[in-house]
Amino acid sequence: MEEVIKEIEAGKNDWNTFKVGLKDGNIMIKDETGYIDFPEEIIDQLIRGIDESRRRLRELARSPTSED
């Protein structure tokens, strides 16, 4: 059974909608092409990866650009 918890619109002009929810005891992310489901232990790894990527984006934004 599938339960959608949140819908997230993304992409240029919000052309894609991601549905986040539960399916068969796992957390799933679904779009118009299909879905991916993750056991709970993988979710922790995904969250860490997203957090690290966000930190890196902030670091890059703070870095001075090279002047030629």
KEVEX-805881 format. One record per residue: residue number from 1; x, y, z of N, C-alpha, C in turn. Coordinates in nm, 3 decimals, decimal comma, always signed. Layout:
KEVEX-805881
<atom><num>NUM</num><n_east>X</n_east><n_north>Y</n_north><n_up>Z</n_up><ca_east>X</ca_east><ca_north>Y</ca_north><ca_up>Z</ca_up><c_east>X</c_east><c_north>Y</c_north><c_up>Z</c_up></atom>
...
END
This chain:
KEVEX-805881
<atom><num>1</num><n_east>+0,083</n_east><n_north>-0,118</n_north><n_up>+0,000</n_up><ca_east>+0,000</ca_east><ca_north>+0,000</ca_north><ca_up>+0,000</ca_up><c_east>+0,088</c_east><c_north>+0,125</c_north><c_up>+0,000</c_up></atom>
<atom><num>2</num><n_east>+0,047</n_east><n_north>+0,227</n_north><n_up>-0,070</n_up><ca_east>+0,124</ca_east><ca_north>+0,350</ca_north><ca_up>-0,085</ca_up><c_east>+0,049</c_east><c_north>+0,465</c_north><c_up>-0,016</c_up></atom>
<atom><num>3</num><n_east>+0,124</n_east><n_north>+0,543</n_north><n_up>+0,063</n_up><ca_east>+0,068</ca_east><ca_north>+0,661</ca_north><ca_up>+0,128</ca_up><c_east>+0,157</c_east><c_north>+0,780</c_north><c_up>+0,097</c_up></atom>
<atom><num>4</num><n_east>+0,103</n_east><n_north>+0,881</n_north><n_up>+0,029</n_up><ca_east>+0,180</ca_east><ca_north>+1,001</ca_north><ca_up>-0,004</ca_up><c_east>+0,170</c_east><c_north>+1,097</c_north><c_up>+0,114</c_up></atom>
<atom><num>5</num><n_east>+0,286</n_east><n_north>+1,140</n_north><n_up>+0,165</n_up><ca_east>+0,293</ca_east><ca_north>+1,232</ca_north><ca_up>+0,278</ca_up><c_east>+0,312</c_east><c_north>+1,375</c_north><c_up>+0,230</c_up></atom>
<atom><num>6</num><n_east>+0,393</n_east><n_north>+1,394</n_north><n_up>+0,128</n_up><ca_east>+0,426</ca_east><ca_north>+1,528</ca_north><ca_up>+0,080</ca_up><c_east>+0,447</c_east><c_north>+1,525</c_north><c_up>-0,071</c_up></atom>
<atom><num>7</num><n_east>+0,400</n_east><n_north>+1,629</n_north><n_up>-0,139</n_up><ca_east>+0,428</ca_east><ca_north>+1,647</ca_north><ca_up>-0,281</ca_up><c_east>+0,519</c_east><c_north>+1,768</c_north><c_up>-0,296</c_up></atom>
<atom><num>8</num><n_east>+0,625</n_east><n_north>+1,753</n_north><n_up>-0,375</n_up><ca_east>+0,724</ca_east><ca_north>+1,859</ca_north><ca_up>-0,394</ca_up><c_east>+0,732</c_east><c_north>+1,889</c_north><c_up>-0,543</c_up></atom>
<atom><num>9</num><n_east>+0,706</n_east><n_north>+2,013</n_north><n_up>-0,579</n_up><ca_east>+0,719</ca_east><ca_north>+2,054</ca_north><ca_up>-0,719</ca_up><c_east>+0,860</c_east><c_north>+2,105</c_north><c_up>-0,741</c_up></atom>
<atom><num>10</num><n_east>+0,922</n_east><n_north>+2,061</n_north><n_up>-0,850</n_up><ca_east>+1,061</ca_east><ca_north>+2,097</ca_north><ca_up>-0,878</ca_up><c_east>+1,082</c_east><c_north>+2,112</c_north><c_up>-1,027</c_up></atom>
<atom><num>11</num><n_east>+1,199</n_east><n_north>+2,160</n_north><n_up>-1,063</n_up><ca_east>+1,232</ca_east><ca_north>+2,178</ca_north><ca_up>-1,203</ca_up><c_east>+1,187</c_east><c_north>+2,313</c_north><c_up>-1,255</c_up></atom>
<atom><num>12</num><n_east>+1,227</n_east><n_north>+2,342</n_north><n_up>-1,376</n_up><ca_east>+1,190</ca_east><ca_north>+2,468</ca_north><ca_up>-1,438</ca_up><c_east>+1,038</c_east><c_north>+2,478</c_north><c_up>-1,447</c_up></atom>
<atom><num>13</num><n_east>+0,985</n_east><n_north>+2,586</n_north><n_up>-1,396</n_up><ca_east>+0,839</ca_east><ca_north>+2,608</ca_north><ca_up>-1,393</ca_up><c_east>+0,764</c_east><c_north>+2,496</c_north><c_up>-1,321</c_up></atom>
<atom><num>14</num><n_east>+0,831</n_east><n_north>+2,435</n_north><n_up>-1,223</n_up><ca_east>+0,771</ca_east><ca_north>+2,326</ca_north><ca_up>-1,144</ca_up><c_east>+0,712</c_east><c_north>+2,215</c_north><c_up>-1,231</c_up></atom>
<atom><num>15</num><n_east>+0,784</n_east><n_north>+2,179</n_north><n_up>-1,336</n_up><ca_east>+0,734</ca_east><ca_north>+2,080</ca_north><ca_up>-1,432</ca_up><c_east>+0,727</c_east><c_north>+1,939</c_north><c_up>-1,376</c_up></atom>
<atom><num>16</num><n_east>+0,800</n_east><n_north>+1,910</n_north><n_up>-1,269</n_up><ca_east>+0,802</ca_east><ca_north>+1,775</ca_north><ca_up>-1,215</ca_up><c_east>+0,751</c_east><c_north>+1,777</c_north><c_up>-1,072</c_up></atom>
<atom><num>17</num><n_east>+0,673</n_east><n_north>+1,679</n_north><n_up>-1,037</n_up><ca_east>+0,623</ca_east><ca_north>+1,665</ca_north><ca_up>-0,901</ca_up><c_east>+0,677</c_east><c_north>+1,536</c_north><c_up>-0,842</c_up></atom>
<atom><num>18</num><n_east>+0,743</n_east><n_north>+1,548</n_north><n_up>-0,728</n_up><ca_east>+0,790</ca_east><ca_north>+1,432</ca_north><ca_up>-0,654</ca_up><c_east>+0,694</c_east><c_north>+1,407</c_north><c_up>-0,539</c_up></atom>
<atom><num>19</num><n_east>+0,658</n_east><n_north>+1,284</n_north><n_up>-0,522</n_up><ca_east>+0,573</ca_east><ca_north>+1,244</ca_north><ca_up>-0,410</ca_up><c_east>+0,660</c_east><c_north>+1,167</c_north><c_up>-0,313</c_up></atom>
<atom><num>20</num><n_east>+0,656</n_east><n_north>+1,207</n_north><n_up>-0,188</n_up><ca_east>+0,734</ca_east><ca_north>+1,140</ca_north><ca_up>-0,083</ca_up><c_east>+0,635</c_east><c_north>+1,077</c_north><c_up>+0,013</c_up></atom>
<atom><num>21</num><n_east>+0,659</n_east><n_north>+0,952</n_north><n_up>+0,046</n_up><ca_east>+0,566</ca_east><ca_north>+0,885</ca_north><ca_up>+0,136</ca_up><c_east>+0,614</c_east><c_north>+0,746</c_north><c_up>+0,173</c_up></atom>
<atom><num>22</num><n_east>+0,518</n_east><n_north>+0,660</n_north><n_up>+0,201</n_up><ca_east>+0,547</ca_east><ca_north>+0,525</ca_north><ca_up>+0,247</ca_up><c_east>+0,492</c_east><c_north>+0,423</c_north><c_up>+0,149</c_up></atom>
<atom><num>23</num><n_east>+0,568</n_east><n_north>+0,316</n_north><n_up>+0,129</n_up><ca_east>+0,523</ca_east><ca_north>+0,205</ca_north><ca_up>+0,045</ca_up><c_east>+0,584</c_east><c_north>+0,076</c_north><c_up>+0,099</c_up></atom>
<atom><num>24</num><n_east>+0,499</n_east><n_north>-0,014</n_north><n_up>+0,137</n_up><ca_east>+0,542</ca_east><ca_north>-0,147</ca_north><ca_up>+0,185</ca_up><c_east>+0,646</c_east><c_north>-0,137</c_north><c_up>+0,296</c_up></atom>
<atom><num>25</num><n_east>+0,629</n_east><n_north>-0,045</n_north><n_up>+0,389</n_up><ca_east>+0,718</ca_east><ca_north>-0,034</ca_north><ca_up>+0,504</ca_up><c_east>+0,846</c_east><c_north>+0,042</c_north><c_up>+0,478</c_up></atom>
<atom><num>26</num><n_east>+0,862</n_east><n_north>+0,099</n_north><n_up>+0,360</n_up><ca_east>+0,980</ca_east><ca_north>+0,178</ca_north><ca_up>+0,326</ca_up><c_east>+0,939</c_east><c_north>+0,320</c_north><c_up>+0,291</c_up></atom>
<atom><num>27</num><n_east>+1,034</n_east><n_north>+0,411</n_north><n_up>+0,297</n_up><ca_east>+1,012</ca_east><ca_north>+0,547</ca_north><ca_up>+0,250</ca_up><c_east>+1,035</c_east><c_north>+0,548</c_north><c_up>+0,100</c_up></atom>
<atom><num>28</num><n_east>+0,945</n_east><n_north>+0,611</n_north><n_up>+0,025</n_up><ca_east>+0,959</ca_east><ca_north>+0,613</ca_north><ca_up>-0,119</ca_up><c_east>+0,953</c_east><c_north>+0,754</c_north><c_up>-0,173</c_up></atom>
<atom><num>29</num><n_east>+1,018</n_east><n_north>+0,771</n_north><n_up>-0,287</n_up><ca_east>+1,012</ca_east><ca_north>+0,895</ca_north><ca_up>-0,364</ca_up><c_east>+0,965</c_east><c_north>+0,855</c_north><c_up>-0,503</c_up></atom>
<atom><num>30</num><n_east>+0,861</n_east><n_north>+0,923</n_north><n_up>-0,552</n_up><ca_east>+0,799</ca_east><ca_north>+0,884</ca_north><ca_up>-0,678</ca_up><c_east>+0,782</c_east><c_north>+1,006</c_north><c_up>-0,767</c_up></atom>
<atom><num>31</num><n_east>+0,806</n_east><n_north>+0,989</n_north><n_up>-0,897</n_up><ca_east>+0,771</ca_east><ca_north>+1,091</ca_north><ca_up>-0,995</ca_up><c_east>+0,698</c_east><c_north>+1,022</c_north><c_up>-1,108</c_up></atom>
<atom><num>32</num><n_east>+0,681</n_east><n_north>+1,091</n_north><n_up>-1,220</n_up><ca_east>+0,600</ca_east><ca_north>+1,033</ca_north><ca_up>-1,327</ca_up><c_east>+0,666</c_east><c_north>+0,913</c_north><c_up>-1,394</c_up></atom>
<atom><num>33</num><n_east>+0,795</n_east><n_north>+0,892</n_north><n_up>-1,372</n_up><ca_east>+0,864</ca_east><ca_north>+0,780</ca_north><ca_up>-1,435</ca_up><c_east>+0,868</c_east><c_north>+0,655</c_north><c_up>-1,348</c_up></atom>
<atom><num>34</num><n_east>+0,836</n_east><n_north>+0,669</n_north><n_up>-1,220</n_up><ca_east>+0,839</ca_east><ca_north>+0,554</ca_north><ca_up>-1,132</ca_up><c_east>+0,874</c_east><c_north>+0,596</c_north><c_up>-0,990</c_up></atom>
<atom><num>35</num><n_east>+0,920</n_east><n_north>+0,500</n_north><n_up>-0,912</n_up><ca_east>+0,953</ca_east><ca_north>+0,532</ca_north><ca_up>-0,774</ca_up><c_east>+1,078</c_east><c_north>+0,459</c_north><c_up>-0,729</c_up></atom>
<atom><num>36</num><n_east>+1,137</n_east><n_north>+0,513</n_north><n_up>-0,623</n_up><ca_east>+1,249</ca_east><ca_north>+0,450</ca_north><ca_up>-0,554</ca_up><c_east>+1,207</c_east><c_north>+0,436</c_north><c_up>-0,409</c_up></atom>
<atom><num>37</num><n_east>+1,227</n_east><n_north>+0,320</n_north><n_up>-0,352</n_up><ca_east>+1,198</ca_east><ca_north>+0,307</ca_north><ca_up>-0,209</ca_up><c_east>+1,326</c_east><c_north>+0,274</c_north><c_up>-0,133</c_up></atom>
<atom><num>38</num><n_east>+1,333</n_east><n_north>+0,324</n_north><n_up>-0,010</n_up><ca_east>+1,453</ca_east><ca_north>+0,314</ca_north><ca_up>+0,070</ca_up><c_east>+1,421</c_east><c_north>+0,255</c_north><c_up>+0,206</c_up></atom>
<atom><num>39</num><n_east>+1,497</n_east><n_north>+0,155</n_north><n_up>+0,250</n_up><ca_east>+1,484</ca_east><ca_north>+0,112</ca_north><ca_up>+0,389</ca_up><c_east>+1,531</c_east><c_north>+0,224</c_north><c_up>+0,481</c_up></atom>
<atom><num>40</num><n_east>+1,486</n_east><n_north>+0,224</n_north><n_up>+0,603</n_up><ca_east>+1,513</ca_east><ca_north>+0,334</ca_north><ca_up>+0,695</ca_up><c_east>+1,663</c_east><c_north>+0,359</c_north><c_up>+0,716</c_up></atom>
<atom><num>41</num><n_east>+1,745</n_east><n_north>+0,255</n_north><n_up>+0,719</n_up><ca_east>+1,889</ca_east><ca_north>+0,276</ca_north><ca_up>+0,742</ca_up><c_east>+1,954</c_east><c_north>+0,353</c_north><c_up>+0,625</c_up></atom>
<atom><num>42</num><n_east>+1,902</n_east><n_north>+0,338</n_north><n_up>+0,507</n_up><ca_east>+1,955</ca_east><ca_north>+0,412</ca_north><ca_up>+0,392</ca_up><c_east>+1,914</c_east><c_north>+0,559</c_north><c_up>+0,398</c_up></atom>
<atom><num>43</num><n_east>+1,798</n_east><n_north>+0,587</n_north><n_up>+0,455</n_up><ca_east>+1,751</ca_east><ca_north>+0,726</ca_north><ca_up>+0,469</ca_up><c_east>+1,853</c_east><c_north>+0,808</c_north><c_up>+0,548</c_up></atom>
<atom><num>44</num><n_east>+1,909</n_east><n_north>+0,751</n_north><n_up>+0,655</n_up><ca_east>+2,011</ca_east><ca_north>+0,822</ca_north><ca_up>+0,733</ca_up><c_east>+2,131</c_east><c_north>+0,858</c_north><c_up>+0,646</c_up></atom>
<atom><num>45</num><n_east>+2,173</n_east><n_north>+0,767</n_north><n_up>+0,560</n_up><ca_east>+2,285</ca_east><ca_north>+0,794</ca_north><ca_up>+0,470</ca_up><c_east>+2,249</c_east><c_north>+0,903</c_north><c_up>+0,368</c_up></atom>
<atom><num>46</num><n_east>+2,127</n_east><n_north>+0,899</n_north><n_up>+0,317</n_up><ca_east>+2,082</ca_east><ca_north>+1,002</ca_north><ca_up>+0,224</ca_up><c_east>+2,079</c_east><c_north>+1,139</c_north><c_up>+0,290</c_up></atom>
<atom><num>47</num><n_east>+2,029</n_east><n_north>+1,146</n_north><n_up>+0,412</n_up><ca_east>+2,023</ca_east><ca_north>+1,273</ca_north><ca_up>+0,485</ca_up><c_east>+2,164</c_east><c_north>+1,327</c_north><c_up>+0,507</c_up></atom>
<atom><num>48</num><n_east>+2,257</n_east><n_north>+1,241</n_north><n_up>+0,548</n_up><ca_east>+2,395</ca_east><ca_north>+1,285</ca_north><ca_up>+0,567</ca_up><c_east>+2,455</c_east><c_north>+1,335</c_north><c_up>+0,436</c_up></atom>
<atom><num>49</num><n_east>+2,430</n_east><n_north>+1,263</n_north><n_up>+0,327</n_up><ca_east>+2,482</ca_east><ca_north>+1,305</ca_north><ca_up>+0,197</ca_up><c_east>+2,425</c_east><c_north>+1,439</c_north><c_up>+0,153</c_up></atom>
<atom><num>50</num><n_east>+2,296</n_east><n_north>+1,460</n_north><n_up>+0,175</n_up><ca_east>+2,234</ca_east><ca_north>+1,587</ca_north><ca_up>+0,140</ca_up><c_east>+2,290</c_east><c_north>+1,699</c_north><c_up>+0,227</c_up></atom>
<atom><num>51</num><n_east>+2,303</n_east><n_north>+1,675</n_north><n_up>+0,358</n_up><ca_east>+2,359</ca_east><ca_north>+1,777</ca_north><ca_up>+0,447</ca_up><c_east>+2,501</c_east><c_north>+1,814</c_north><c_up>+0,407</c_up></atom>
<atom><num>52</num><n_east>+2,584</n_east><n_north>+1,714</n_north><n_up>+0,375</n_up><ca_east>+2,722</ca_east><ca_north>+1,742</ca_north><ca_up>+0,334</ca_up><c_east>+2,724</c_east><c_north>+1,820</c_north><c_up>+0,203</c_up></atom>
<atom><num>53</num><n_east>+2,636</n_east><n_north>+1,786</n_north><n_up>+0,111</n_up><ca_east>+2,630</ca_east><ca_north>+1,858</ca_north><ca_up>-0,017</ca_up><c_east>+2,585</c_east><c_north>+2,003</c_north><c_up>+0,003</c_up></atom>
<atom><num>54</num><n_east>+2,490</n_east><n_north>+2,025</n_north><n_up>+0,092</n_up><ca_east>+2,445</ca_east><ca_north>+2,162</ca_north><ca_up>+0,120</ca_up><c_east>+2,557</c_east><c_north>+2,244</c_north><c_up>+0,183</c_up></atom>
<atom><num>55</num><n_east>+2,632</n_east><n_north>+2,182</n_north><n_up>+0,275</n_up><ca_east>+2,746</ca_east><ca_north>+2,252</ca_north><ca_up>+0,335</ca_up><c_east>+2,848</c_east><c_north>+2,289</c_north><c_up>+0,229</c_up></atom>
<atom><num>56</num><n_east>+2,874</n_east><n_north>+2,198</n_north><n_up>+0,138</n_up><ca_east>+2,971</ca_east><ca_north>+2,224</ca_north><ca_up>+0,030</ca_up><c_east>+2,923</c_east><c_north>+2,337</c_north><c_up>-0,060</c_up></atom>
<atom><num>57</num><n_east>+2,794</n_east><n_north>+2,340</n_north><n_up>-0,093</n_up><ca_east>+2,740</ca_east><ca_north>+2,450</ca_north><ca_up>-0,172</ca_up><c_east>+2,759</c_east><c_north>+2,584</c_north><c_up>-0,102</c_up></atom>
<atom><num>58</num><n_east>+2,736</n_east><n_north>+2,587</n_north><n_up>+0,029</n_up><ca_east>+2,756</ca_east><ca_north>+2,711</ca_north><ca_up>+0,105</ca_up><c_east>+2,903</c_east><c_north>+2,751</c_north><c_up>+0,106</c_up></atom>
<atom><num>59</num><n_east>+2,993</n_east><n_north>+2,652</n_north><n_up>+0,119</n_up><ca_east>+3,137</ca_east><ca_north>+2,682</ca_north><ca_up>+0,114</ca_up><c_east>+3,175</c_east><c_north>+2,743</c_north><c_up>-0,019</c_up></atom>
<atom><num>60</num><n_east>+3,124</n_east><n_north>+2,684</n_north><n_up>-0,127</n_up><ca_east>+3,156</ca_east><ca_north>+2,735</ca_north><ca_up>-0,260</ca_up><c_east>+3,100</c_east><c_north>+2,875</c_north><c_up>-0,280</c_up></atom>
<atom><num>61</num><n_east>+2,983</n_east><n_north>+2,902</n_north><n_up>-0,225</n_up><ca_east>+2,923</ca_east><ca_north>+3,034</ca_north><ca_up>-0,239</ca_up><c_east>+3,005</c_east><c_north>+3,140</c_north><c_up>-0,163</c_up></atom>
<atom><num>62</num><n_east>+3,067</n_east><n_north>+3,100</n_north><n_up>-0,052</n_up><ca_east>+3,147</ca_east><ca_north>+3,194</ca_north><ca_up>+0,027</ca_up><c_east>+3,289</c_east><c_north>+3,213</c_north><c_up>-0,027</c_up></atom>
<atom><num>63</num><n_east>+3,335</n_east><n_north>+3,119</n_north><n_up>-0,110</n_up><ca_east>+3,472</ca_east><ca_north>+3,126</ca_north><ca_up>-0,163</ca_up><c_east>+3,486</c_east><c_north>+3,245</c_north><c_up>-0,255</c_up></atom>
<atom><num>64</num><n_east>+3,596</n_east><n_north>+3,317</n_north><n_up>-0,243</n_up><ca_east>+3,618</ca_east><ca_north>+3,429</ca_north><ca_up>-0,337</ca_up><c_east>+3,643</c_east><c_north>+3,374</c_north><c_up>-0,477</c_up></atom>
<atom><num>65</num><n_east>+3,591</n_east><n_north>+3,443</n_north><n_up>-0,574</n_up><ca_east>+3,613</ca_east><ca_north>+3,398</ca_north><ca_up>-0,712</ca_up><c_east>+3,751</c_east><c_north>+3,447</c_north><c_up>-0,757</c_up></atom>
<atom><num>66</num><n_east>+3,811</n_east><n_north>+3,372</n_north><n_up>-0,846</n_up><ca_east>+3,943</ca_east><ca_north>+3,415</ca_north><ca_up>-0,895</ca_up><c_east>+3,925</c_east><c_north>+3,525</c_north><c_up>-0,997</c_up></atom>
<atom><num>67</num><n_east>+4,011</n_east><n_north>+3,624</n_north><n_up>-0,985</n_up><ca_east>+4,006</ca_east><ca_north>+3,735</ca_north><ca_up>-1,080</ca_up><c_east>+4,120</c_east><c_north>+3,717</c_north><c_up>-1,179</c_up></atom>
<atom><num>68</num><n_east>+4,087</n_east><n_north>+3,718</n_north><n_up>-1,307</n_up><ca_east>+4,188</ca_east><ca_north>+3,699</ca_north><ca_up>-1,410</ca_up><c_east>+4,247</c_east><c_north>+3,830</c_north><c_up>-1,454</c_up></atom>
END
